[in-house]
Amino acid sequence: MKQHYVMPVGVDDFRRVREKYYYVDKTDFIRKLIDGHAAATLITRPRRFGKTLAMSMLYYFFTMKEAEWNKALFEGTKIEAAGERYMGEQGTKPVVFLSFKDIKENSMGDMLESFASLMKKVYQSFRYLLESEVLYPEDKESFQAILSGKVSKVELQYSLSNLTDYLARYHKKNVLVLIDEYDAPIQAAWDNDYYPEAINFVRNYLSSVLKSNPNLDFAVLTGVLRIAKESIFSSLNNLDVASVASGNYLDAMGFTYGEVQKMAADFEMEEKLPEIKEWYDGYDFAGQEIYNPWSVINYFQKDCCPATYWVNTSSNSILKQLLENATAAQTNELAELLHGKTVSAELMEGIIYSDISENSDALYSMLLNTGYLTMADYPDPYTGDDCTMRIPNWEIQTLFKKEVMRYLTGIGSDAKMLKKLLSSLLTGKAADFEAELSGFLCAMASFYDTGAKESFYHGLVLGLLATLMPRFEVVSNRESGYGRFDIAIFPGKNQTAGALLEFKVAESEGELAIRAKEALAQIEENAYTAEFERRGVSDVWQYGIAFCGKKCHIEAAEK
C-alpha cells in the first residue's frame, strides 16, 4: 500500500518537521562540524535553500535545553548511525540561536528598534540567569535593560557578546552562537539609504561576539551574500566561508541526487526523476550537484506537477539596479544565457556594497549568489582566469525570462505590451510591430545611452523574444547562407511561420528608413533564409530594423 507523506512546505522548525513531515536526512552536517570547524563559519546559499532548517537542526542537536526530549528527534538519522562519539555531543552546549531575517527596516532608528526587540526575545529565553549568583548586580541591571527594550545603541551592540559571557559563567561551558540570514539588515539598509550607519552597527555587533571572544565555542552564520571582510568582517581572521562556489559543507543545504532518488522511491514516482532533473537540478556548488530543495518539495506536494515554485521573494533592489544599468555587452550576454550559452566573468566572492555599481562583474556574482546562475567552469587558481556561469535548469530559465529580463528590458509588468509586439512580429504586421517597438523604447525607464550601439539593441530585442521559447527556437548570430543573421525565430511544434530580424543603427532619425532598407536588403543578398529552407520552413517574415536613440523604423519584405 502506498504510504502517504506530508511535505514540509514552508516549515523550517526541525522539531516540527521531524514530528509531522517527510524529512530528508541532513544530519551528516552535524558530524562534519564536530569533526572540525572554524571559530566562525559563514554559509551562503540562495533564498529557500534550507538554511533556516539546517540552523534549527543544529540548535536542537547541541542545545542543553530539553536535551533528552530533543535526542528522540535524531533517532534513525545519519548522525545517530555515526556512533556514540558524535551522539555524545548531543545536548551538551548552551546555544544562542537568532535570525535577522525580519530586520528589514526603512530607517536606522527602526533597525535599532528591531534589534532591541530581537534581543529582548532572546534574553527572555534565558531569564533563569537573573536568579543566578554568577551575575553581578551590574550584569543584572544590563540584563533588565535589555528586557525593558530601553537600551542605548552601544549597549545593544554588545548585548549578544554579553549574553555569551553570562551563559559561559553560569554553565561553565563556552557558547554556540547560530545567526540565520545575517545579511538581511544590510541589504535593507542599502535599499533605504542608511547603509554606512548600519554597517558600522552590525560590524561592531558581530565582531564583539566572533572576534577574540573567550566565551565562544564556535559560531555558524548563514546568508545569501558574503559581504566582504573590508566592510563587515574586518579584522576577523578566523572566518571560514562556504559559498556557492567554494568551501566546505557543500551538501548541507539543498538536495543531492541520491536524496531526490530516495524521495522519488518513497513516493513511488521513480519515473519522474528525468523531469525533476530537467526542472530543478543543475546547481553546481564547488563541484557538488544540487537540486533546489524548495521546488522539489513543492513538486511532490503538488502531485508531481512541474512548475516554477521557487520565486526569489526577498527585496532585491541591488540586482534590479545592476540590471537596469547593464552595459550593451551584458545585455546581449544575459539574453544569450537563455539559449544555453555561458557567460565569463570574474567571481566576486566578497560583496562591497559601496563598490557594486562600479564593477561590471558584480552583476554576474549577484546572479550567482541569488540562484539565477550557477558555475559552469571554475577559474584556475594560478592563472586567475574568469569563471563561466550558466542558467541551471528549466525552472530558472523560465524565471529568468520573467524576472531578470523584465528588469533588463525595462518592460516591468506590462505583459500586454509585449504580447502585442510579439503577435505583430509573428503575423507580418510590420506597421503594428514598429508602433509597439517604438512605444516600448519610449517607455524604457532604464534607457540612458541615446548613442547605443547595435549590440545594445540586439540584446534588448533578444531579451524580449525570450518569452517565445519553447514554442519557438530563437537563435542569434548564426551562420546561414553567405553570412550571419542577427536573430532568427524558427517555428516549433504546432507553429508554422518563422521570422528573420536584421539590425542597423542610424546616425540620425533622418537615416532610419535608409538603414532599415539596407538591413532588409542584407537578408536577401546573403540568403539568410537558407537555414529555414534546410529545416523545411517556407513561411518566413523578414524585417530590417533601424534604431536611433529611442526611435526605430521597420521595413518588411513583401510575400
Secondary structure as GFF3:
##gff-version 3
##sequence-region A 1 559
A	DSSP	alpha_helix	14	20	.	.	.	ID=ss1
A	DSSP	alpha_helix	28	35	.	.	.	ID=ss2
A	DSSP	beta_strand	40	44	.	.	.	ID=ss3
A	DSSP	alpha_helix	51	62	.	.	.	ID=ss4
A	DSSP	alpha_helix	67	71	.	.	.	ID=ss5
A	DSSP	three_ten_helix	72	74	.	.	.	ID=ss6
A	DSSP	alpha_helix	78	81	.	.	.	ID=ss7
A	DSSP	alpha_helix	84	87	.	.	.	ID=ss8
A	DSSP	beta_strand	95	99	.	.	.	ID=ss9
A	DSSP	alpha_helix	108	124	.	.	.	ID=ss10
A	DSSP	three_ten_helix	127	131	.	.	.	ID=ss11
A	DSSP	alpha_helix	137	148	.	.	.	ID=ss12
A	DSSP	alpha_helix	153	157	.	.	.	ID=ss13
A	DSSP	alpha_helix	159	171	.	.	.	ID=ss14
A	DSSP	beta_strand	175	180	.	.	.	ID=ss15
A	DSSP	alpha_helix	184	191	.	.	.	ID=ss16
A	DSSP	alpha_helix	195	210	.	.	.	ID=ss17
A	DSSP	beta_strand	216	223	.	.	.	ID=ss18
A	DSSP	beta_strand	239	242	.	.	.	ID=ss19
A	DSSP	alpha_helix	257	266	.	.	.	ID=ss20
A	DSSP	three_ten_helix	270	272	.	.	.	ID=ss21
A	DSSP	alpha_helix	273	280	.	.	.	ID=ss22
A	DSSP	beta_strand	283	285	.	.	.	ID=ss23
A	DSSP	beta_strand	288	290	.	.	.	ID=ss24
A	DSSP	alpha_helix	293	301	.	.	.	ID=ss25
A	DSSP	alpha_helix	317	324	.	.	.	ID=ss26
A	DSSP	alpha_helix	328	337	.	.	.	ID=ss27
A	DSSP	beta_strand	343	345	.	.	.	ID=ss28
A	DSSP	three_ten_helix	353	358	.	.	.	ID=ss29
A	DSSP	alpha_helix	362	369	.	.	.	ID=ss30
A	DSSP	beta_strand	374	377	.	.	.	ID=ss31
A	DSSP	beta_strand	387	390	.	.	.	ID=ss32
A	DSSP	alpha_helix	394	399	.	.	.	ID=ss33
A	DSSP	pi_helix	400	404	.	.	.	ID=ss34
A	DSSP	alpha_helix	405	409	.	.	.	ID=ss35
A	DSSP	alpha_helix	415	426	.	.	.	ID=ss36
A	DSSP	alpha_helix	430	443	.	.	.	ID=ss37
A	DSSP	alpha_helix	454	464	.	.	.	ID=ss38
A	DSSP	three_ten_helix	465	468	.	.	.	ID=ss39
A	DSSP	beta_strand	472	476	.	.	.	ID=ss40
A	DSSP	beta_strand	479	480	.	.	.	ID=ss41
A	DSSP	beta_strand	483	484	.	.	.	ID=ss42
A	DSSP	beta_strand	487	491	.	.	.	ID=ss43
A	DSSP	beta_strand	498	505	.	.	.	ID=ss44
A	DSSP	three_ten_helix	509	511	.	.	.	ID=ss45
A	DSSP	alpha_helix	512	525	.	.	.	ID=ss46
A	DSSP	alpha_helix	530	534	.	.	.	ID=ss47
A	DSSP	beta_strand	540	548	.	.	.	ID=ss48
A	DSSP	beta_strand	551	556	.	.	.	ID=ss49
###
